[in-house]
Amino acid sequence: MPSVTSDGVETVRATIVESGALDRPKIRLPDDTAAEGVVRVDADGTSYHAPVAVALDGDLELRGLYDNARMARERDGDNRLASWVDEKGLDPGRTVLVDVVVEDEQYGLRAPGEEAVYRVVDAPDDDLASIAEDVDG
């Protein structure tokens, strides 16, 4: 698998916002950063899957970090975004950097001032992806 550095990809600035009664963090993305659905997100050398959706106010949001695509789709299991935000010492309203590793498929998440190296993951071909969705569902 090829690797790229955060310096070698497009980086967008996003904002940490709180959501819901429990004030869980989510990331408000600039428009057209990602397509709605589940994307791969690498943070601190760990690969996660994240649901990306349009909020009621029309903003594009990354709503969590989950261990696999099924968990992200169903929002089941541990959402690791809150612990990542806490470990970085970031608060709501702060900027985070989102690296576009493979548009609409793979992203990197990092705190301002950090650098990262990402392994570019090949997307499965459409036939394999549909089989995997059938098995997961």
N, C-alpha and C positions, 0 to 999 in steps of 0.2 A: 504494500500500500504506500502510495506517495504521501509525503508530508508537506505542509505549508506552514509558514509562520504568520502570526497576526499582522506583521508588517507587509505581507505579500497578498493580502485579501482586502476587500472592501470592508470598512468598519463603519457602523452607524451608532449614534448615541441614542440610548433608550433611557427610560425613567422608571424607577421603582415606585409603585403605587400600592396602596393597601386595598383589600377587597373583602367584602362581606362582614358579617357580624364579628368574626374572629380576627379581622384585620390581617388576613394572610397576604403576604406580598405577591405581586405579579409584576410583570415587566410590560410597560406601555411602549410599543414599537412604533417607529415612524411608518406612515402609510407605505404600502408596497414593499416592505422589507421581506415579508414571507407570505406564502399562500396559507389560507385557512386549512387546518388539518393537523396532523402530527408530524413533527420534524425531529431530527436528531440534534441534540445540543451537547457540546463538549464543554465541561467546566472543570478546571483544575485537574486535567488529565483523566477525568471520568466521563464516559458517554452516557447520556440520558436521552429520554424521549420527552417531548413537550407538546402539549396541545396549544395551537395558535387559533384564536377566534376573534371575531369582531364583537366588542362589548355593546351594550345598549346605547351608549353615547356615541358609537361609531368608531371608537378607537380600536386599533389592532393590539391584541394582548397575547403575551406568552404567559400561560396560566399555571406553570409548574414544571418541575423536573421529576420524571418518573423513571423507574428502572428498566421498563420495556415499553414497546409501542401499545400493547393491549392495555396496560395500566394507564397510560397517557390518554388513550381513547375513552376509557371508562372512568377515568379519574379515581382509580382504585389503588390502594396501597399508599406507601409513604410518598408525600410530595416533598422533595428534597430542596426546593427553592428557598424555603424559610431558613433552613440550616445554612445554606450557601450564603445568603444575605447576612445572617448573624456572624458567620465565620469571617466575612470580609469587613464587618463593622459598618455596614451600609444602612442608611435609614431611608424611609419613604421620602420621595422628592429628589434623591440622589441619582446621579447619572451612572449607568453601566454601559459597557461597550459590548456590542454584538457584532461578531465577525461573520461575514457571509462566506462560508467555506465552499458550499455548493448550493447555489440559489434554489430556494424552496425545498431543500432536502437536509442540509447540514449546516449548523451554525456553531459559533463559539461564544461563550459568555465569560466576560472578565471584568474585574474592577478597573477603574481608571488608573493608569500608570503601570499596569501589569502587561507582560507580554506572554504569548502562548505559542505552542507548536501543536498543530492538529494533524492527525492521520486522516487522509481523505478516504472515506468509505465509499466503495462502489455501490451504487443503488442496484437492487436486484432487478432483473428484467421483468416486464409487466406480467408475464405468465407466472413466474415464480412468486411475485408479490401478490397476485390474486389468489394463488393456492394458499399462501401463508395467511391471508385474511380469512379464507374459508376455514382453515384449521383453527385460527384464533377465535373466530366467531362461533 
